[in-house]
C-alpha cells in the first residue's frame, strides 16, 4: 500500500507515518518543503526505515500543485496512493493570514492535487474546532450547524473541512480530533498549547501555597482532551477499516469529556499543587457588559497590567475564549468503528502526571532562564 502524507514532520504526522509504516509492504511518500531536508535524518531514525519505504516529495502546501514536480506527480498517480492531509496551522495564537493561507488555501490546493494523482481516498484531519462554539451536542454527521466561528482558528478549520466536503470529487473521510496533548505513555509533547498554558499558573500555586490549602479555580465550560497516541491509533485503524468510509466523519475524542475546572484540578493533583475545591464559573464574566469590558481595556494602565500578567503566566491574550466551550461531542461513529480493536481513549486521571512531568523537565520556559550572576544582571546595569 502506498500513502501520501502532508504534515509528516509534525507532532501527529510523524507518529502516523510510523504507524502506517508498521503495516506490511507500506510505503509512505511525504511532502517536505525545500530547505527542510535537515529534519530528515532525525525522522528516519524515529521511523526506523530507509528511504526506500519513506520517500520525501519536495513541495509546499501553499504552492500551485503543491509545488510537486510533474515527474513526481506522475509517479504518484501510477501508484493509486491514499492521501492523509495533516498539514495545518494548529497554533491558537497564529495570525489570521497564515491560518487562511495554510488551513483554507492549502486544503484547496491539496484537494486539487489529490485529484491530479488519482488518489484512492482522501483522509482529512480536521478538528473539533470546526464546530465552533456550538451550544449543545455536536454529532459526527453535523457540519453546517456550527456556530460561533468568529475566531480565525475556528473559522479556518470549518472552511477547510467545507472545501473537502464540497469540492473533493474523490472518496473522502473527515476526522475531528479533540485538543491533542502529549503521549499518554511517555508524556512527550512538542510545544505548549491547550491545557499546557495553565501549567505555569499551577506551578506558581504549588510554589506559593501549601498543598493542604484549598485553592480557588476557574470552572469554565467544557473541554475535550485526547493523547496523541490515541489519535494516531484511532486514525490508522479507522482509515483501514472494511466498513464504508466515504463521506463519513469521526470525532476522535474522549467520550467522557471534562469541565475545565476538573481538568485544572486533575493537573493540580499531578503537580502536587493545592487541590481546587472552590470554583468560579467563567460564564459569570459574561454578565459584565461588553461596553464596561471595552472601557476598562481602553485604559492604558489596565492593558499594561493585563498583558504583563498574561505574559508572566505564559497565557495567550485570547485564552479565555477557549475555556468556556458550550459544546459536547458525540462519538458513536468512532466507538462503533473501534469496537473490538482494543483501542480506547485513556482516562486523563491516569496519564496527567506523565504530561506534567514531561512539561516540567522539557517545556517549562523557566528552564531557559540563565540564573547565573551574568545572566541575571546582563543588560540591566
C-alpha positions as CSV (number, residue, x, y, z in Angstrom):
1,X,0.0,0.0,0.0
2,X,1.3,3.5,-0.9
3,X,0.4,6.6,1.0
4,X,0.9,10.3,0.5
5,X,1.1,12.3,3.7
6,X,1.2,16.1,4.4
7,X,2.3,17.3,7.8
8,X,4.6,14.2,8.2
9,X,7.2,16.2,10.1
10,X,4.6,17.4,12.7
11,X,3.7,16.1,16.1
12,X,0.8,13.9,15.0
13,X,2.0,13.4,11.4
14,X,5.4,11.8,12.2
15,X,3.6,9.4,14.6
16,X,1.0,8.5,12.0
17,X,3.7,7.8,9.4
18,X,5.4,5.4,11.9
19,X,2.1,3.7,12.4
20,X,1.5,3.4,8.7
21,X,5.0,2.0,8.1
22,X,4.3,-0.8,10.6
23,X,1.9,-2.2,8.1
24,X,3.3,-4.9,5.8
25,X,4.5,-3.6,2.5
26,X,3.6,0.0,3.3
27,X,5.5,2.8,1.5
28,X,4.9,6.4,2.6
29,X,5.5,9.4,0.3
30,X,5.6,12.6,2.4
31,X,5.6,16.2,1.4
32,X,8.6,18.1,2.6
33,X,9.4,21.8,2.0
34,X,12.6,22.7,0.2
35,X,15.1,23.7,2.9
36,X,13.7,21.2,5.5
37,X,15.9,18.4,4.4
38,X,17.8,18.8,7.7
39,X,14.9,17.2,9.6
40,X,15.0,14.0,7.5
41,X,17.9,12.3,9.4
42,X,16.0,12.5,12.7
43,X,12.8,11.4,11.1
44,X,14.4,8.3,9.5
45,X,15.9,7.4,12.9
46,X,12.4,7.8,14.5
47,X,10.7,5.7,11.9
48,X,13.4,3.1,11.8
49,X,13.2,2.6,8.0
50,X,15.2,3.5,4.9
51,X,14.4,6.0,2.2
52,X,13.1,3.1,0.1
53,X,10.0,3.0,2.4
54,X,9.7,6.6,3.4
55,X,10.1,8.8,0.3
56,X,10.4,12.6,0.6
57,X,8.5,14.5,-2.1
58,X,9.7,18.1,-2.4
59,X,6.9,20.7,-2.4
60,X,4.9,23.3,-0.5
61,X,1.3,23.2,0.7
62,X,0.7,26.8,-0.3
63,X,2.1,26.4,-3.9
64,X,0.2,25.5,-7.1
65,X,0.1,21.7,-7.5
66,X,1.8,21.7,-4.0
67,X,5.0,22.6,-5.9
68,X,5.4,18.9,-6.7
69,X,7.3,18.2,-9.9
70,X,5.5,16.7,-12.9
71,X,7.6,13.6,-12.7
72,X,6.7,13.0,-9.0
73,X,3.1,13.7,-9.7
74,X,3.0,11.1,-12.5
75,X,4.8,8.6,-10.3
76,X,2.3,9.0,-7.5
77,X,-0.6,8.8,-10.0
78,X,0.6,5.4,-11.1
79,X,0.6,4.1,-7.5
80,X,-3.0,5.0,-6.6
81,X,-2.0,6.5,-3.2
82,X,-4.2,7.1,-0.3
83,X,-3.8,10.7,0.9
84,X,-3.6,11.8,4.5
85,X,-3.8,15.5,5.0
86,X,-2.5,16.7,8.3
87,X,-0.5,19.8,7.4
88,X,-2.2,22.8,9.1
89,X,-1.7,25.7,11.5
90,X,-2.5,24.3,14.9
91,X,-1.5,27.3,16.9
92,X,-4.4,29.1,18.5
93,X,-2.4,32.3,18.6
94,X,-1.3,32.3,15.0
95,X,-2.3,35.3,12.9
96,X,-5.3,35.1,10.7
97,X,-3.5,35.5,7.4
98,X,-1.2,32.5,8.0
99,X,-4.2,30.4,9.1
100,X,-6.2,31.3,6.0
101,X,-3.2,30.6,3.7
102,X,-2.4,27.2,5.2
103,X,-5.7,25.9,6.6
104,X,-8.0,27.1,3.8
105,X,-6.0,27.7,0.7
106,X,-3.6,24.9,1.5
107,X,-6.5,22.4,1.8
108,X,-8.0,23.6,-1.6
109,X,-4.6,23.0,-3.2
110,X,-4.3,19.6,-1.6
111,X,-7.8,18.6,-2.9
112,X,-6.8,19.6,-6.4
113,X,-3.5,17.6,-6.0
114,X,-5.3,14.5,-4.8
115,X,-7.4,14.7,-7.9
116,X,-4.4,15.1,-10.1
117,X,-2.7,12.0,-8.7
118,X,-6.0,10.0,-8.9
119,X,-5.8,9.3,-5.1
120,X,-7.8,6.3,-3.9
121,X,-9.1,8.1,-0.9
122,X,-8.6,11.5,0.9
123,X,-8.3,11.3,4.7
124,X,-8.7,14.8,6.0
125,X,-7.7,15.6,9.6
126,X,-9.9,18.5,10.7
127,X,-10.6,19.4,14.4
128,X,-13.5,19.7,16.8
129,X,-12.8,23.4,16.3
130,X,-14.8,23.1,13.1
131,X,-17.9,23.0,15.2
132,X,-17.1,26.5,16.6
133,X,-18.8,27.4,19.9
134,X,-21.9,25.3,19.2
135,X,-24.3,25.1,22.2
136,X,-25.3,21.5,22.9
137,X,-24.2,18.2,21.5
138,X,-22.4,18.3,18.1
139,X,-22.8,15.0,16.3
140,X,-20.4,13.5,13.8
141,X,-22.9,13.9,11.0
142,X,-23.3,17.7,11.7
143,X,-21.4,20.4,9.9
144,X,-23.5,23.3,8.7
145,X,-24.9,23.7,12.2
146,X,-21.6,25.0,13.5
147,X,-21.8,28.5,15.2
148,X,-19.6,30.9,16.9
149,X,-16.9,30.8,14.2
150,X,-15.6,34.3,14.8
151,X,-12.1,33.3,15.9
152,X,-9.7,32.6,13.0
153,X,-8.8,29.1,14.2
154,X,-12.5,28.0,14.3
155,X,-13.3,29.7,11.1
156,X,-10.3,28.3,9.1
157,X,-10.9,24.8,10.4
158,X,-14.5,24.9,9.4
159,X,-13.8,26.4,6.0
160,X,-11.1,23.8,5.2
161,X,-13.4,21.0,6.1
162,X,-16.1,22.6,3.9
163,X,-13.6,22.5,0.9
164,X,-13.2,18.8,1.4
165,X,-16.9,18.2,1.6
166,X,-18.0,20.4,-1.3
167,X,-15.0,20.3,-3.7
168,X,-13.4,16.9,-3.4
169,X,-14.7,14.5,-6.0
170,X,-12.8,11.6,-4.6
171,X,-13.9,9.4,-1.7
172,X,-13.1,11.3,1.4
173,X,-13.3,10.9,5.2
174,X,-13.0,13.6,7.9
175,X,-11.5,13.1,11.3
176,X,-12.0,15.7,14.1
177,X,-9.5,15.2,17.0
178,X,-10.2,17.0,20.2
179,X,-7.4,19.0,21.9
180,X,-4.3,16.9,21.4
181,X,-1.9,16.6,24.3
182,X,1.3,14.5,24.7
183,X,1.8,10.8,24.6
184,X,-0.1,9.0,27.4
185,X,2.7,6.5,28.0
186,X,5.7,8.9,27.8
187,X,4.2,12.4,28.3
188,X,6.2,13.6,25.2
189,X,4.9,16.8,23.7
190,X,6.5,19.2,21.2
191,X,5.1,22.6,22.3
192,X,3.0,24.4,24.9
193,X,-0.6,24.5,23.7
194,X,-4.2,24.0,25.0
195,X,-4.2,22.9,28.7
196,X,-0.5,23.3,28.9
197,X,-1.0,27.1,29.0
198,X,-2.2,26.7,32.6
199,X,0.8,24.7,33.8
200,X,2.8,27.7,34.8
201,X,-0.1,29.0,36.9
202,X,-0.4,25.7,38.6
203,X,3.3,25.6,39.2
204,X,3.2,29.1,40.8
205,X,0.3,27.9,43.1
206,X,2.5,25.0,44.2
207,X,5.4,27.3,44.9
208,X,3.4,29.8,46.9
209,X,0.7,27.8,48.7
210,X,0.9,24.8,51.0
211,X,-0.6,21.7,49.4
212,X,-3.3,21.3,52.2
213,X,-4.7,24.8,51.5
214,X,-7.8,24.6,49.2
215,X,-7.4,26.8,46.1
216,X,-9.9,28.7,44.0
217,X,-10.2,27.5,40.4
218,X,-11.9,28.6,37.3
219,X,-14.8,26.3,36.4
220,X,-15.2,27.4,32.8
221,X,-17.1,25.4,30.2
222,X,-16.5,22.0,28.7
223,X,-13.3,20.8,27.0
224,X,-12.2,17.5,25.5
225,X,-8.6,16.3,25.6
226,X,-7.0,13.3,23.9
227,X,-3.4,12.0,23.9
228,X,-1.6,11.9,20.6
229,X,-1.0,8.1,20.8
230,X,-4.8,7.5,20.9
231,X,-5.4,9.8,18.0
232,X,-2.8,8.0,15.8
233,X,-4.1,4.5,16.7
234,X,-7.7,5.5,16.1
235,X,-7.0,7.3,12.8
236,X,-4.8,4.4,11.5
237,X,-7.4,1.8,12.5
238,X,-10.5,3.6,11.2
239,X,-8.9,4.6,7.9
240,X,-8.1,0.9,7.2
241,X,-11.5,-0.5,8.4
242,X,-13.5,-2.5,5.9
243,X,-16.7,-0.6,6.5
244,X,-17.9,2.2,4.3
245,X,-15.9,5.3,5.0
246,X,-16.7,7.7,2.1
247,X,-18.5,10.8,3.2
248,X,-18.2,10.0,6.9
249,X,-16.8,12.0,9.8
250,X,-15.4,10.6,13.0
251,X,-14.9,12.5,16.3
252,X,-11.6,11.4,17.8
253,X,-12.5,12.5,21.3
254,X,-12.7,11.3,24.9
255,X,-16.3,10.0,25.3
256,X,-16.2,11.3,28.8
257,X,-15.2,15.0,28.3
258,X,-14.5,17.3,31.2
259,X,-15.3,20.7,32.7
260,X,-12.3,23.0,32.5
261,X,-12.3,23.2,36.3
262,X,-12.0,19.4,36.6
263,X,-9.0,19.5,34.1
264,X,-7.3,22.1,36.2
265,X,-7.8,20.1,39.3
266,X,-6.5,16.9,37.7
267,X,-3.3,18.7,36.7
268,X,-3.0,20.4,40.1
269,X,-3.1,17.0,41.7
270,X,-0.5,15.7,39.2
271,X,1.7,18.7,40.1
272,X,1.2,18.2,43.9
273,X,-0.3,21.7,44.0
274,X,-3.2,22.7,46.2
275,X,-6.5,21.0,45.3
276,X,-9.1,23.3,43.8
277,X,-12.1,22.8,46.0
278,X,-13.9,26.1,45.1
279,X,-14.7,27.0,41.5
280,X,-15.7,30.3,40.0
281,X,-17.8,29.8,36.8
282,X,-16.2,31.7,33.9
283,X,-19.7,32.2,32.5
284,X,-20.3,34.7,35.2
285,X,-17.9,37.0,33.4
286,X,-20.5,37.2,30.7
287,X,-22.7,39.3,32.9
288,X,-20.2,42.2,32.7
289,X,-21.4,44.4,29.9
290,X,-19.2,44.4,26.9
291,X,-19.1,48.2,27.0
292,X,-17.6,48.1,30.5
293,X,-15.0,45.5,29.4
294,X,-14.1,47.6,26.4
295,X,-13.9,50.7,28.6
296,X,-11.6,49.1,31.1
297,X,-9.3,47.6,28.3
298,X,-9.2,51.1,26.7
299,X,-7.3,52.3,29.8
300,X,-3.6,52.0,29.1
301,X,-2.7,51.1,32.8
302,X,-5.3,48.3,32.7
303,X,-4.0,47.0,29.4
304,X,-0.4,47.0,30.6
305,X,-1.2,45.1,33.8
306,X,-3.4,42.6,32.0
307,X,-0.7,41.9,29.3
308,X,2.0,41.7,31.9
309,X,0.1,39.1,34.0
310,X,-0.8,37.1,30.9
311,X,2.8,37.2,29.7
312,X,4.2,36.2,33.1
313,X,1.9,33.2,33.2
314,X,2.6,32.3,29.5
315,X,-1.1,32.7,28.6
316,X,-2.2,34.0,25.1
317,X,-4.3,37.1,25.5
318,X,-7.4,35.5,24.0
319,X,-7.0,32.3,26.1
320,X,-10.3,32.9,27.9
321,X,-12.1,32.5,24.6
322,X,-11.3,28.8,24.8
323,X,-12.2,28.0,28.4
324,X,-16.0,28.4,28.2
325,X,-16.9,25.9,25.5
326,X,-20.6,25.1,25.5
327,X,-20.1,22.0,23.2
328,X,-20.2,18.3,23.9
329,X,-19.1,15.9,21.1
330,X,-21.0,12.8,20.2
331,X,-18.7,10.0,19.1
332,X,-20.9,7.0,18.3
333,X,-19.4,6.5,14.9
334,X,-15.9,6.4,16.3
335,X,-16.9,4.0,19.0
336,X,-18.6,1.7,16.5
337,X,-15.5,1.8,14.2
338,X,-13.2,1.0,17.1
339,X,-15.3,-1.7,18.7
340,X,-13.3,-4.9,19.2
341,X,-10.0,-3.2,18.4
342,X,-8.9,-2.7,21.9
343,X,-8.3,1.0,21.1
344,X,-9.9,3.4,23.6
345,X,-9.1,6.8,25.0
346,X,-7.3,6.5,28.3
347,X,-8.7,8.5,31.3
348,X,-6.9,11.8,31.9
349,X,-6.5,10.9,35.6
350,X,-4.3,8.0,34.6
351,X,-1.8,9.9,32.5
352,X,-1.9,13.5,33.6
353,X,1.2,13.1,35.8
354,X,3.2,12.0,32.7
355,X,2.2,15.1,30.8
356,X,3.1,17.3,33.8
357,X,6.4,15.5,34.4
358,X,7.5,15.9,30.7
359,X,6.5,19.6,30.7
360,X,8.4,20.4,33.9
361,X,11.5,18.6,32.6
362,X,11.5,19.7,29.0
363,X,9.0,22.5,28.2
364,X,8.9,24.8,31.2
365,X,10.1,28.2,29.9
366,X,11.9,28.8,33.1
367,X,14.4,26.1,32.1
368,X,15.8,28.5,29.6
369,X,16.5,31.3,32.1
370,X,20.1,32.0,32.8
371,X,20.3,32.1,36.6
372,X,24.0,32.9,36.8
373,X,25.1,36.3,38.0
374,X,25.9,37.3,34.4
375,X,22.6,36.2,33.2
376,X,20.7,38.0,36.0
377,X,22.3,41.4,35.5
378,X,23.0,41.3,31.8
379,X,21.5,44.3,30.0
380,X,20.3,45.7,33.3
381,X,23.3,47.6,34.5
